[in-house]
Amino acid sequence: MNKLLALLILSPLAYAEKYHFTCENKNLIETNTSLVIDTDKKYIEFGNVLIVDEFTETASEINGSYSYKDENKILVFKTYYSFNKITGIFNRVNTSESAKFFQEYLCIKVIPLIPWKKF
């Protein structure tokens, strides 16, 4: 009975809404980049970029975008992000007129060594 009670208490922790990954760029040799996806608060954090625009989730994919506007509120560039939940492939597509690019990363799920708590 005590084991069942403990299982019921701890079971919500098994379905955490925040997932951590380390991602390696498949095209460039560079250091790994951290990726955090929070499906509860609906954001993606890739390196130091917080992606909150157009957050969508399906059974197999999570998508979001980041828009950068200048001081006059004119759109400079927009970047689209997609994460495949099955393969761990993370794509970044920049749609700027001056610098269009596509980058693909292979991500591996990790457990943070020191959990972050907001006070």
N, CA, C and O atoms as CSV, one atom per row, in Angstrom:
chain,resi,resn,atom,element,x,y,z
A,1,MET,N,N,0.819,-1.197,0.000
A,1,MET,CA,C,0.000,0.000,0.000
A,1,MET,C,C,0.866,1.265,0.000
A,1,MET,O,O,0.564,2.228,-0.704
A,2,ASN,N,N,1.942,1.255,0.793
A,2,ASN,CA,C,2.832,2.416,0.849
A,2,ASN,C,C,3.500,2.671,-0.498
A,2,ASN,O,O,3.701,3.823,-0.883
A,3,LYS,N,N,3.848,1.587,-1.226
A,3,LYS,CA,C,4.473,1.736,-2.542
A,3,LYS,C,C,3.495,2.364,-3.526
A,3,LYS,O,O,3.881,3.208,-4.335
A,4,LEU,N,N,2.237,1.958,-3.462
A,4,LEU,CA,C,1.222,2.519,-4.347
A,4,LEU,C,C,1.013,4.002,-4.060
A,4,LEU,O,O,0.892,4.804,-4.986
A,5,LEU,N,N,0.970,4.363,-2.790
A,5,LEU,CA,C,0.815,5.763,-2.406
A,5,LEU,C,C,1.999,6.596,-2.894
A,5,LEU,O,O,1.814,7.697,-3.413
A,6,ALA,N,N,3.205,6.077,-2.729
A,6,ALA,CA,C,4.402,6.786,-3.191
A,6,ALA,C,C,4.377,6.951,-4.703
A,6,ALA,O,O,4.758,8.000,-5.222
A,7,LEU,N,N,3.930,5.921,-5.411
A,7,LEU,CA,C,3.845,5.992,-6.862
A,7,LEU,C,C,2.845,7.057,-7.312
A,7,LEU,O,O,3.110,7.796,-8.261
A,8,LEU,N,N,1.707,7.137,-6.638
A,8,LEU,CA,C,0.702,8.132,-6.979
A,8,LEU,C,C,1.199,9.556,-6.722
A,8,LEU,O,O,0.875,10.478,-7.471
A,9,ILE,N,N,1.975,9.724,-5.676
A,9,ILE,CA,C,2.508,11.045,-5.347
A,9,ILE,C,C,3.574,11.471,-6.353
A,9,ILE,O,O,3.628,12.637,-6.743
A,10,LEU,N,N,4.425,10.528,-6.775
A,10,LEU,CA,C,5.540,10.854,-7.659
A,10,LEU,C,C,5.186,10.815,-9.141
A,10,LEU,O,O,5.950,11.327,-9.960
A,11,SER,N,N,4.057,10.225,-9.510
A,11,SER,CA,C,3.728,10.054,-10.924
A,11,SER,C,C,3.626,11.358,-11.705
A,11,SER,O,O,4.013,11.360,-12.874
A,12,PRO,N,N,3.138,12.465,-11.155
A,12,PRO,CA,C,3.132,13.708,-11.947
A,12,PRO,C,C,4.530,14.162,-12.333
A,12,PRO,O,O,4.697,14.836,-13.351
A,13,LEU,N,N,5.539,13.809,-11.544
A,13,LEU,CA,C,6.903,14.200,-11.865
A,13,LEU,C,C,7.427,13.459,-13.088
A,13,LEU,O,O,8.339,13.941,-13.760
A,14,ALA,N,N,6.863,12.301,-13.380
A,14,ALA,CA,C,7.302,11.519,-14.538
A,14,ALA,C,C,6.888,12.176,-15.849
A,14,ALA,O,O,7.470,11.868,-16.889
A,15,TYR,N,N,5.921,13.055,-15.834
A,15,TYR,CA,C,5.447,13.720,-17.041
A,15,TYR,C,C,5.802,15.200,-17.008
A,15,TYR,O,O,4.940,16.064,-17.166
A,16,ALA,N,N,7.081,15.476,-16.802
A,16,ALA,CA,C,7.548,16.858,-16.738
A,16,ALA,C,C,7.233,17.575,-18.036
A,16,ALA,O,O,7.233,16.969,-19.107
A,17,GLU,N,N,6.970,18.840,-17.936
A,17,GLU,CA,C,6.619,19.639,-19.104
A,17,GLU,C,C,7.834,20.363,-19.682
A,17,GLU,O,O,7.716,21.032,-20.709
A,18,LYS,N,N,8.994,20.241,-19.044
A,18,LYS,CA,C,10.195,20.935,-19.485
A,18,LYS,C,C,11.241,19.884,-19.863
A,18,LYS,O,O,11.596,19.028,-19.053
A,19,TYR,N,N,11.728,19.963,-21.105
A,19,TYR,CA,C,12.655,18.960,-21.626
A,19,TYR,C,C,13.967,19.626,-22.026
A,19,TYR,O,O,13.965,20.705,-22.618
A,20,HIS,N,N,15.071,18.988,-21.705
A,20,HIS,CA,C,16.407,19.535,-21.946
A,20,HIS,C,C,17.155,18.660,-22.946
A,20,HIS,O,O,17.090,17.432,-22.889
A,21,PHE,N,N,17.875,19.323,-23.875
A,21,PHE,CA,C,18.633,18.622,-24.900
A,21,PHE,C,C,19.974,19.304,-25.106
A,21,PHE,O,O,20.140,20.483,-24.792
A,22,THR,N,N,20.921,18.555,-25.634
A,22,THR,CA,C,22.146,19.130,-26.168
A,22,THR,C,C,22.122,18.830,-27.662
A,22,THR,O,O,21.859,17.699,-28.070
A,23,CYS,N,N,22.399,19.846,-28.477
A,23,CYS,CA,C,22.238,19.717,-29.925
A,23,CYS,C,C,23.554,20.008,-30.638
A,23,CYS,O,O,24.260,20.965,-30.319
A,24,GLU,N,N,23.861,19.159,-31.610
A,24,GLU,CA,C,25.072,19.316,-32.414
A,24,GLU,C,C,24.682,19.696,-33.830
A,24,GLU,O,O,23.842,19.042,-34.449
A,25,ASN,N,N,25.295,20.757,-34.341
A,25,ASN,CA,C,25.029,21.202,-35.703
A,25,ASN,C,C,25.547,20.147,-36.668
A,25,ASN,O,O,26.718,19.774,-36.600
A,26,LYS,N,N,24.696,19.659,-37.566
A,26,LYS,CA,C,25.086,18.596,-38.484
A,26,LYS,C,C,25.933,19.102,-39.649
A,26,LYS,O,O,26.596,18.304,-40.311
A,27,ASN,N,N,25.925,20.414,-39.915
A,27,ASN,CA,C,26.633,20.973,-41.058
A,27,ASN,C,C,27.942,21.670,-40.693
A,27,ASN,O,O,28.857,21.741,-41.513
A,28,LEU,N,N,28.034,22.173,-39.490
A,28,LEU,CA,C,29.206,22.921,-39.055
A,28,LEU,C,C,29.823,22.263,-37.833
A,28,LEU,O,O,29.121,21.683,-37.005
A,29,ILE,N,N,31.124,22.358,-37.731
A,29,ILE,CA,C,31.770,21.853,-36.525
A,29,ILE,C,C,31.790,23.007,-35.528
A,29,ILE,O,O,32.521,23.983,-35.699
A,30,GLU,N,N,30.990,22.878,-34.507
A,30,GLU,CA,C,30.926,23.915,-33.478
A,30,GLU,C,C,30.563,23.249,-32.152
A,30,GLU,O,O,30.230,22.064,-32.113
A,31,THR,N,N,30.628,23.989,-31.115
A,31,THR,CA,C,30.264,23.436,-29.817
A,31,THR,C,C,28.775,23.125,-29.784
A,31,THR,O,O,27.987,23.689,-30.543
A,32,ASN,N,N,28.417,22.236,-28.908
A,32,ASN,CA,C,27.007,21.882,-28.769
A,32,ASN,C,C,26.221,23.063,-28.220
A,32,ASN,O,O,26.751,23.895,-27.483
A,33,THR,N,N,24.953,23.120,-28.589
A,33,THR,CA,C,24.057,24.181,-28.148
A,33,THR,C,C,22.952,23.566,-27.300
A,33,THR,O,O,22.443,22.490,-27.615
A,34,SER,N,N,22.587,24.248,-26.234
A,34,SER,CA,C,21.518,23.731,-25.376
A,34,SER,C,C,20.154,24.084,-25.957
A,34,SER,O,O,19.974,25.127,-26.584
A,35,LEU,N,N,19.206,23.191,-25.732
A,35,LEU,CA,C,17.833,23.376,-26.181
A,35,LEU,C,C,16.926,22.999,-25.026
A,35,LEU,O,O,17.049,21.914,-24.458
A,36,VAL,N,N,16.018,23.894,-24.680
A,36,VAL,CA,C,15.024,23.635,-23.643
A,36,VAL,C,C,13.655,23.856,-24.269
A,36,VAL,O,O,13.400,24.895,-24.877
A,37,ILE,N,N,12.780,22.870,-24.116
A,37,ILE,CA,C,11.414,22.999,-24.616
A,37,ILE,C,C,10.478,22.842,-23.435
A,37,ILE,O,O,10.504,21.828,-22.738
A,38,ASP,N,N,9.655,23.849,-23.217
A,38,ASP,CA,C,8.663,23.817,-22.145
A,38,ASP,C,C,7.283,23.788,-22.786
A,38,ASP,O,O,6.792,24.808,-23.270
A,39,THR,N,N,6.663,22.615,-22.788
A,39,THR,CA,C,5.364,22.467,-23.444
A,39,THR,C,C,4.228,23.020,-22.594
A,39,THR,O,O,3.135,23.267,-23.103
A,40,ASP,N,N,4.480,23.215,-21.305
A,40,ASP,CA,C,3.454,23.785,-20.435
A,40,ASP,C,C,3.376,25.305,-20.621
A,40,ASP,O,O,2.289,25.855,-20.797
A,41,LYS,N,N,4.529,25.979,-20.580
A,41,LYS,CA,C,4.576,27.433,-20.740
A,41,LYS,C,C,4.706,27.855,-22.198
A,41,LYS,O,O,4.686,29.046,-22.509
A,42,LYS,N,N,4.839,26.877,-23.093
A,42,LYS,CA,C,4.850,27.083,-24.540
A,42,LYS,C,C,5.987,27.992,-25.019
A,42,LYS,O,O,5.761,29.068,-25.573
A,43,TYR,N,N,7.213,27.521,-24.784
A,43,TYR,CA,C,8.366,28.226,-25.323
A,43,TYR,C,C,9.478,27.237,-25.650
A,43,TYR,O,O,9.515,26.114,-25.148
A,44,ILE,N,N,10.385,27.700,-26.515
A,44,ILE,CA,C,11.603,26.983,-26.867
A,44,ILE,C,C,12.751,27.928,-26.552
A,44,ILE,O,O,12.702,29.101,-26.921
A,45,GLU,N,N,13.772,27.440,-25.883
A,45,GLU,CA,C,14.960,28.236,-25.615
A,45,GLU,C,C,16.132,27.533,-26.290
A,45,GLU,O,O,16.512,26.429,-25.900
A,46,PHE,N,N,16.699,28.179,-27.300
A,46,PHE,CA,C,17.800,27.597,-28.053
A,46,PHE,C,C,19.022,28.466,-27.866
A,46,PHE,O,O,19.080,29.581,-28.383
A,47,GLY,N,N,20.009,27.960,-27.124
A,47,GLY,CA,C,21.151,28.793,-26.761
A,47,GLY,C,C,20.654,29.948,-25.919
A,47,GLY,O,O,20.079,29.731,-24.853
A,48,ASN,N,N,20.865,31.179,-26.381
A,48,ASN,CA,C,20.392,32.348,-25.633
A,48,ASN,C,C,19.170,33.007,-26.273
A,48,ASN,O,O,18.831,34.142,-25.939
A,49,VAL,N,N,18.505,32.296,-27.197
A,49,VAL,CA,C,17.331,32.843,-27.876
A,49,VAL,C,C,16.061,32.212,-27.306
A,49,VAL,O,O,15.924,30.989,-27.270
A,50,LEU,N,N,15.152,33.051,-26.870
A,50,LEU,CA,C,13.861,32.585,-26.352
A,50,LEU,C,C,12.837,32.688,-27.467
A,50,LEU,O,O,12.573,33.771,-27.989
A,51,ILE,N,N,12.260,31.542,-27.825
A,51,ILE,CA,C,11.329,31.457,-28.952
A,51,ILE,C,C,9.930,31.246,-28.394
A,51,ILE,O,O,9.626,30.186,-27.847
A,52,VAL,N,N,9.086,32.252,-28.532
A,52,VAL,CA,C,7.732,32.168,-27.976
A,52,VAL,C,C,6.647,32.410,-29.023
A,52,VAL,O,O,5.477,32.119,-28.772
A,53,ASP,N,N,7.016,32.940,-30.192
A,53,ASP,CA,C,6.022,33.246,-31.222
A,53,ASP,C,C,5.566,31.970,-31.924
A,53,ASP,O,O,6.369,31.071,-32.173
A,54,GLU,N,N,4.305,31.899,-32.235
A,54,GLU,CA,C,3.737,30.818,-33.053
A,54,GLU,C,C,4.080,29.428,-32.522
A,54,GLU,O,O,4.343,28.521,-33.312
A,55,PHE,N,N,4.082,29.241,-31.210
A,55,PHE,CA,C,4.384,27.928,-30.625
A,55,PHE,C,C,3.230,26.979,-30.925
A,55,PHE,O,O,2.081,27.251,-30.578
A,56,THR,N,N,3.551,25.866,-31.570
A,56,THR,CA,C,2.549,24.834,-31.851
A,56,THR,C,C,3.149,23.473,-31.544
A,56,THR,O,O,4.362,23.276,-31.618
A,57,GLU,N,N,2.279,22.545,-31.200
A,57,GLU,CA,C,2.727,21.188,-30.899
A,57,GLU,C,C,1.753,20.184,-31.502
A,57,GLU,O,O,0.536,20.311,-31.367
A,58,THR,N,N,2.322,19.179,-32.172
A,58,THR,CA,C,1.540,18.052,-32.673
A,58,THR,C,C,2.100,16.791,-32.020
A,58,THR,O,O,2.987,16.868,-31.171
A,59,ALA,N,N,1.583,15.643,-32.416
A,59,ALA,CA,C,2.060,14.382,-31.846
A,59,ALA,C,C,3.533,14.141,-32.160
A,59,ALA,O,O,4.221,13.477,-31.385
A,60,SER,N,N,4.034,14.668,-33.284
A,60,SER,CA,C,5.407,14.381,-33.676
A,60,SER,C,C,6.326,15.592,-33.796
A,60,SER,O,O,7.520,15.428,-34.049
A,61,GLU,N,N,5.797,16.812,-33.620
A,61,GLU,CA,C,6.632,17.987,-33.858
A,61,GLU,C,C,6.247,19.167,-32.979
A,61,GLU,O,O,5.090,19.325,-32.590
A,62,ILE,N,N,7.248,19.995,-32.674
A,62,ILE,CA,C,7.046,21.252,-31.960
A,62,ILE,C,C,7.649,22.357,-32.823
A,62,ILE,O,O,8.774,22.231,-33.306
A,63,ASN,N,N,6.904,23.427,-33.011
A,63,ASN,CA,C,7.342,24.535,-33.868
A,63,ASN,C,C,7.233,25.865,-33.128
A,63,ASN,O,O,6.428,26.023,-32.210
A,64,GLY,N,N,8.052,26.800,-33.546
A,64,GLY,CA,C,7.989,28.149,-33.004
A,64,GLY,C,C,8.754,29.090,-33.913
A,64,GLY,O,O,9.424,28.650,-34.848
A,65,SER,N,N,8.660,30.369,-33.648
A,65,SER,CA,C,9.400,31.339,-34.455
A,65,SER,C,C,9.893,32.478,-33.569
A,65,SER,O,O,9.416,32.686,-32.454
A,66,TYR,N,N,10.868,33.209,-34.111
A,66,TYR,CA,C,11.451,34.361,-33.431
A,66,TYR,C,C,11.532,35.491,-34.441
A,66,TYR,O,O,12.087,35.319,-35.526
A,67,SER,N,N,10.982,36.645,-34.093
A,67,SER,CA,C,11.011,37.809,-34.977
A,67,SER,C,C,11.870,38.897,-34.354
A,67,SER,O,O,11.707,39.233,-33.181
A,68,TYR,N,N,12.788,39.445,-35.145
A,68,TYR,CA,C,13.607,40.548,-34.677
A,68,TYR,C,C,13.209,41.800,-35.429
A,68,TYR,O,O,13.234,41.831,-36.660
A,69,LYS,N,N,12.835,42.846,-34.676
A,69,LYS,CA,C,12.447,44.124,-35.271
A,69,LYS,C,C,13.419,45.202,-34.809
A,69,LYS,O,O,13.928,45.158,-33.689
A,70,ASP,N,N,13.671,46.174,-35.690
A,70,ASP,CA,C,14.573,47.270,-35.333
A,70,ASP,C,C,13.860,48.285,-34.440
A,70,ASP,O,O,12.713,48.075,-34.044
A,71,GLU,N,N,14.540,49.376,-34.128
A,71,GLU,CA,C,13.984,50.378,-33.220
A,71,GLU,C,C,12.721,51.041,-33.772
A,71,GLU,O,O,11.944,51.612,-33.007
A,72,ASN,N,N,12.506,50.973,-35.090
A,72,ASN,CA,C,11.308,51.525,-35.713
A,72,ASN,C,C,10.199,50.483,-35.865
A,72,ASN,O,O,9.205,50.716,-36.553
A,73,LYS,N,N,10.378,49.350,-35.225
A,73,LYS,CA,C,9.402,48.240,-35.258
A,73,LYS,C,C,9.256,47.619,-36.641
A,73,LYS,O,O,8.223,47.033,-36.964
A,74,ILE,N,N,10.303,47.755,-37.455
A,74,ILE,CA,C,10.309,47.145,-38.790
A,74,ILE,C,C,10.986,45.778,-38.684
A,74,ILE,O,O,12.058,45.645,-38.094
A,75,LEU,N,N,10.344,44.775,-39.264
A,75,LEU,CA,C,10.863,43.416,-39.193
A,75,LEU,C,C,12.189,43.325,-39.943
A,75,LEU,O,O,12.267,43.628,-41.134
A,76,VAL,N,N,13.233,42.902,-39.225
A,76,VAL,CA,C,14.557,42.733,-39.817
A,76,VAL,C,C,14.720,41.306,-40.316
A,76,VAL,O,O,15.153,41.080,-41.446
A,77,PHE,N,N,14.369,40.336,-39.462
A,77,PHE,CA,C,14.386,38.941,-39.888
A,77,PHE,C,C,13.449,38.128,-39.016
A,77,PHE,O,O,13.087,38.526,-37.909
A,78,LYS,N,N,13.071,36.983,-39.546
A,78,LYS,CA,C,12.235,36.038,-38.820
A,78,LYS,C,C,12.869,34.664,-38.973
A,78,LYS,O,O,13.262,34.266,-40.070
A,79,THR,N,N,12.964,33.951,-37.871
A,79,THR,CA,C,13.556,32.625,-37.883
A,79,THR,C,C,12.523,31.622,-37.402
A,79,THR,O,O,11.861,31.829,-36.385
A,80,TYR,N,N,12.395,30.534,-38.147
A,80,TYR,CA,C,11.464,29.460,-37.793
A,80,TYR,C,C,12.248,28.286,-37.226
A,80,TYR,O,O,13.327,27.947,-37.712
A,81,TYR,N,N,11.693,27.679,-36.202
A,81,TYR,CA,C,12.324,26.545,-35.538
A,81,TYR,C,C,11.352,25.372,-35.523
A,81,TYR,O,O,10.149,25.560,-35.342
A,82,SER,N,N,11.872,24.163,-35.712
A,82,SER,CA,C,11.035,22.973,-35.596
A,82,SER,C,C,11.841,21.845,-34.960
A,82,SER,O,O,13.016,21.650,-35.270
A,83,PHE,N,N,11.190,21.112,-34.068
A,83,PHE,CA,C,11.817,19.985,-33.382
A,83,PHE,C,C,10.989,18.741,-33.637
A,83,PHE,O,O,9.794,18.713,-33.340
A,84,ASN,N,N,11.620,17.709,-34.187
A,84,ASN,CA,C,10.950,16.444,-34.432
A,84,ASN,C,C,11.068,15.598,-33.173
A,84,ASN,O,O,12.172,15.228,-32.772
A,85,LYS,N,N,9.941,15.291,-32.549
A,85,LYS,CA,C,9.923,14.540,-31.288
A,85,LYS,C,C,10.405,13.100,-31.450
A,85,LYS,O,O,10.842,12.488,-30.475
A,86,ILE,N,N,10.334,12.552,-32.650
A,86,ILE,CA,C,10.708,11.161,-32.882
A,86,ILE,C,C,12.204,11.031,-33.147
A,86,ILE,O,O,12.868,10.189,-32.543
A,87,THR,N,N,12.738,11.854,-34.044
A,87,THR,CA,C,14.134,11.719,-34.467
A,87,THR,C,C,15.110,12.573,-33.666
A,87,THR,O,O,16.306,12.285,-33.648
A,88,GLY,N,N,14.616,13.627,-33.000
A,88,GLY,CA,C,15.500,14.548,-32.294
A,88,GLY,C,C,16.143,15.576,-33.212
A,88,GLY,O,O,17.064,16.284,-32.805
A,89,ILE,N,N,15.663,15.663,-34.451
A,89,ILE,CA,C,16.204,16.654,-35.392
A,89,ILE,C,C,15.565,18.010,-35.102
A,89,ILE,O,O,14.345,18.131,-34.985
A,90,PHE,N,N,16.424,19.033,-34.989
A,90,PHE,CA,C,15.979,20.399,-34.725
A,90,PHE,C,C,16.438,21.258,-35.897
A,90,PHE,O,O,17.627,21.293,-36.212
A,91,ASN,N,N,15.507,21.948,-36.544
A,91,ASN,CA,C,15.819,22.789,-37.701
A,91,ASN,C,C,15.627,24.256,-37.376
A,91,ASN,O,O,14.728,24.640,-36.628
A,92,ARG,N,N,16.507,25.072,-37.966
A,92,ARG,CA,C,16.414,26.527,-37.824
A,92,ARG,C,C,16.509,27.126,-39.223
A,92,ARG,O,O,17.480,26.896,-39.944
A,93,VAL,N,N,15.481,27.902,-39.598
A,93,VAL,CA,C,15.431,28.509,-40.927
A,93,VAL,C,C,15.255,30.016,-40.771
A,93,VAL,O,O,14.271,30.477,-40.194
A,94,ASN,N,N,16.218,30.781,-41.290
A,94,ASN,CA,C,16.162,32.231,-41.245
A,94,ASN,C,C,15.601,32.724,-42.571
A,94,ASN,O,O,16.019,32.268,-43.635
A,95,THR,N,N,14.654,33.654,-42.507
A,95,THR,CA,C,14.004,34.144,-43.723
A,95,THR,C,C,14.358,35.588,-44.052
A,95,THR,O,O,13.608,36.262,-44.758
A,96,SER,N,N,15.482,36.067,-43.555
A,96,SER,CA,C,15.914,37.427,-43.859
A,96,SER,C,C,16.230,37.555,-45.347
A,96,SER,O,O,16.727,36.612,-45.963
A,97,GLU,N,N,15.941,38.718,-45.919
A,97,GLU,CA,C,16.238,38.953,-47.332
A,97,GLU,C,C,17.742,38.912,-47.598
A,97,GLU,O,O,18.180,38.448,-48.651
A,98,SER,N,N,18.518,39.393,-46.651
A,98,SER,CA,C,19.968,39.489,-46.876
A,98,SER,C,C,20.728,38.222,-46.493
A,98,SER,O,O,21.840,38.006,-46.975
A,99,ALA,N,N,20.158,37.396,-45.650
A,99,ALA,CA,C,20.909,36.224,-45.180
A,99,ALA,C,C,19.971,35.054,-44.913
A,99,ALA,O,O,19.625,34.778,-43.764
A,100,LYS,N,N,19.565,34.374,-45.964
A,100,LYS,CA,C,18.724,33.193,-45.789
A,100,LYS,C,C,19.620,32.000,-45.481
A,100,LYS,O,O,20.637,31.795,-46.143
A,101,PHE,N,N,19.245,31.220,-44.486
A,101,PHE,CA,C,20.029,30.026,-44.188
A,101,PHE,C,C,19.158,28.958,-43.543
A,101,PHE,O,O,18.080,29.230,-43.013
A,102,PHE,N,N,19.663,27.740,-43.607
A,102,PHE,CA,C,19.011,26.578,-43.006
A,102,PHE,C,C,20.070,25.838,-42.213
A,102,PHE,O,O,21.155,25.565,-42.726
A,103,GLN,N,N,19.763,25.511,-40.960
A,103,GLN,CA,C,20.678,24.727,-40.139
A,103,GLN,C,C,19.918,23.574,-39.518
A,103,GLN,O,O,18.770,23.710,-39.097
A,104,GLU,N,N,20.594,22.428,-39.471
A,104,GLU,CA,C,19.982,21.230,-38.907
A,104,GLU,C,C,20.864,20.726,-37.770
A,104,GLU,O,O,22.088,20.665,-37.891
A,105,TYR,N,N,20.222,20.371,-36.673
A,105,TYR,CA,C,20.913,19.893,-35.492
A,105,TYR,C,C,20.374,18.524,-35.105
A,105,TYR,O,O,19.200,18.223,-35.322
A,106,LEU,N,N,21.238,17.702,-34.534
A,106,LEU,CA,C,20.814,16.441,-33.952
A,106,LEU,C,C,20.860,16.622,-32.445
A,106,LEU,O,O,21.910,16.941,-31.885
A,107,CYS,N,N,19.719,16.419,-31.781
A,107,CYS,CA,C,19.606,16.690,-30.352
A,107,CYS,C,C,19.453,15.396,-29.559
A,107,CYS,O,O,18.784,14.454,-29.983
A,108,ILE,N,N,20.091,15.385,-28.402
A,108,ILE,CA,C,20.030,14.247,-27.488
A,108,ILE,C,C,19.496,14.751,-26.159
A,108,ILE,O,O,19.959,15.765,-25.637
A,109,LYS,N,N,18.519,14.038,-25.616
A,109,LYS,CA,C,17.920,14.439,-24.348
A,109,LYS,C,C,18.923,14.271,-23.217
A,109,LYS,O,O,19.636,13.270,-23.147
A,110,VAL,N,N,18.969,15.259,-22.335
A,110,VAL,CA,C,19.867,15.235,-21.186
A,110,VAL,C,C,19.093,15.600,-19.922
A,110,VAL,O,O,17.996,16.156,-19.981
A,111,ILE,N,N,19.680,15.278,-18.804
A,111,ILE,CA,C,19.113,15.661,-17.506
A,111,ILE,C,C,20.015,16.752,-16.936
A,111,ILE,O,O,21.221,16.540,-16.811
A,112,PRO,N,N,19.460,17.913,-16.587
A,112,PRO,CA,C,20.290,18.990,-16.038
A,112,PRO,C,C,21.014,18.538,-14.777
A,112,PRO,O,O,20.430,17.873,-13.922
A,113,LEU,N,N,22.275,18.898,-14.667
A,113,LEU,CA,C,23.044,18.540,-13.476
A,113,LEU,C,C,22.589,19.341,-12.267
A,113,LEU,O,O,22.578,18.839,-11.143
A,114,ILE,N,N,22.215,20.590,-12.512
A,114,ILE,CA,C,21.706,21.441,-11.436
A,114,ILE,C,C,20.371,22.004,-11.901
A,114,ILE,O,O,20.350,22.883,-12.763
A,115,PRO,N,N,19.270,21.532,-11.364
A,115,PRO,CA,C,17.958,22.070,-11.777
A,115,PRO,C,C,17.877,23.547,-11.448
A,115,PRO,O,O,18.387,23.997,-10.423
A,116,TRP,N,N,17.218,24.311,-12.345
A,116,TRP,CA,C,17.064,25.747,-12.165
A,116,TRP,C,C,15.726,25.999,-11.502
A,116,TRP,O,O,14.695,25.486,-11.935
A,117,LYS,N,N,15.757,26.798,-10.443
A,117,LYS,CA,C,14.523,27.161,-9.747
A,117,LYS,C,C,14.383,28.680,-9.781
A,117,LYS,O,O,15.313,29.418,-9.459
A,118,LYS,N,N,13.207,29.116,-10.174
A,118,LYS,CA,C,12.928,30.549,-10.208
A,118,LYS,C,C,12.365,30.957,-8.855
A,118,LYS,O,O,11.429,30.336,-8.351
A,119,PHE,N,N,12.933,31.991,-8.276
A,119,PHE,CA,C,12.490,32.435,-6.952
A,119,PHE,C,C,11.603,33.639,-7.057
A,119,PHE,O,O,11.135,34.151,-6.040
